[in-house]
Amino acid sequence: MKYFTYDLLAAVNDWVVQSEEERRRAEAEWARAVKNYFCGLEKLKTRVAAPALNFFQNGANEAGLHDGNLVSASVGDGLDYNADGASPFYLNRRAMAARLEFLNYEQDRLYTFDLRGVSSYRGDLVVEEERHAKSIGGLYLCEISAGNDESLQLGFLFASGSSIVVQFRRLVFRKRRIDRKYEIGEMYRP
């Protein structure tokens, strides 16, 4: 994560033992990180499609992914390859890609991040053992930023401390509305 690290997140949310002065410093650092992040987003206007940029600029509350859940994360050289024996897996035509899908907290939107031209994929996923569900838990935030050279970087930071950070060339962003047929409280059933 370029702007929002887990240590900063933990300090600003008072998840760690710290003095009042340390907490105030963390809040000031968080404010600077937010300002720098939005300045960085402005510089990405020519590199990121408008719907995706709008999500990163305005994706909060119901329109965002805070407390959302990772549905799936796939990475490989053949995400769209159909292994049915009908066509070869062309070794010299493949490029690494990644696809991450998230369900928002209200479970009425599915967000898909298709990343093309992946040059780096780092995932540090930790299962929250103390929770009833043995999962990585809710997403706290995500950020997009300029990476090295001409690449972009997309990072996801979970409240558990888990993270996924991907360096890539092109983002295909999709948001699909889901017609939820169950009450919101149903998601808490064991």
Backbone hydrogen bonds, N-H to C=O, Kabsch-Sander energy under -0.5 kcal/mol:
donor,donor_aa,acceptor,acceptor_aa,energy
5,T,3,Y,-0.7
9,L,5,T,-2.5
10,A,6,Y,-3.1
11,A,7,D,-2.1
12,V,8,L,-2.7
13,N,9,L,-1.6
14,D,11,A,-1.1
15,W,10,A,-3.0
16,V,10,A,-0.6
18,Q,16,V,-0.5
23,R,19,S,-2.1
24,R,20,E,-2.3
25,R,21,E,-2.4
26,A,22,E,-2.3
27,E,23,R,-2.3
28,A,24,R,-2.2
29,E,25,R,-2.5
30,W,26,A,-2.6
31,A,27,E,-2.2
32,R,28,A,-2.0
33,A,29,E,-2.4
34,V,30,W,-2.6
35,K,31,A,-2.2
36,N,32,R,-2.9
37,Y,33,A,-2.5
38,F,34,V,-2.3
39,C,35,K,-1.9
40,G,36,N,-2.4
41,L,37,Y,-2.2
42,E,38,F,-1.6
43,K,39,C,-1.1
44,L,40,G,-0.5
44,L,41,L,-1.3
45,K,42,E,-1.2
47,R,44,L,-1.9
48,V,44,L,-1.8
53,L,49,A,-2.6
54,N,50,A,-2.8
55,F,51,P,-1.8
56,F,52,A,-2.2
57,Q,53,L,-2.0
58,N,54,N,-2.8
59,G,55,F,-2.4
60,A,58,N,-2.1
63,A,60,A,-1.6
64,G,61,N,-1.6
65,L,59,G,-0.5
67,D,139,L,-3.9
68,G,65,L,-3.0
69,N,103,L,-2.7
71,V,69,N,-0.6
71,V,101,E,-3.0
72,S,101,E,-1.4
74,S,99,R,-2.8
76,G,97,A,-2.3
81,Y,78,G,-1.4
83,A,81,Y,-0.8
84,D,82,N,-2.2
90,Y,88,P,-1.1
91,L,89,F,-0.6
93,R,90,Y,-1.1
94,R,91,L,-0.5
97,A,76,G,-2.6
98,A,115,L,-2.2
99,R,74,S,-2.7
100,L,113,F,-2.0
101,E,72,S,-2.7
102,F,111,Y,-2.6
103,L,69,N,-2.6
104,N,109,R,-2.2
107,Q,104,N,-1.8
110,L,176,R,-2.7
111,Y,102,F,-3.0
111,Y,109,R,-0.5
112,T,174,R,-3.0
113,F,100,L,-2.8
114,D,112,T,-0.6
114,D,172,V,-2.9
115,L,98,A,-3.3
115,L,113,F,-0.6
116,R,114,D,-0.5
116,R,170,R,-3.1
117,G,96,M,-0.6
118,V,96,M,-2.2
119,S,167,Q,-2.1
120,S,167,Q,-1.4
122,R,165,V,-2.9
124,D,163,S,-3.1
125,L,123,G,-0.5
126,V,124,D,-0.5
128,E,135,S,-3.3
129,E,127,V,-1.3
131,R,128,E,-1.2
135,S,133,A,-1.7
139,L,68,G,-2.8
140,Y,157,L,-2.4
141,L,157,L,-2.0
143,E,155,G,-2.3
145,S,153,Q,-2.5
147,G,151,S,-2.8
151,S,148,N,-2.4
152,L,168,F,-3.3
153,Q,145,S,-3.0
154,L,166,V,-2.5
155,G,143,E,-2.9
156,F,164,I,-2.8
157,L,141,L,-3.0
158,F,162,S,-2.7
159,A,138,G,-2.1
160,S,136,I,-0.5
161,G,158,F,-2.1
163,S,124,D,-1.6
164,I,156,F,-2.0
165,V,122,R,-2.9
166,V,154,L,-2.7
167,Q,120,S,-2.6
168,F,152,L,-2.3
169,R,116,R,-2.4
170,R,116,R,-2.0
172,V,114,D,-3.0
173,F,171,L,-0.6
174,R,112,T,-2.4
176,R,110,L,-2.6
178,I,108,D,-3.0
180,R,178,I,-1.5
186,E,183,E,-1.7
187,M,184,I,-1.3
188,Y,185,G,-1.7
189,R,186,E,-1.6
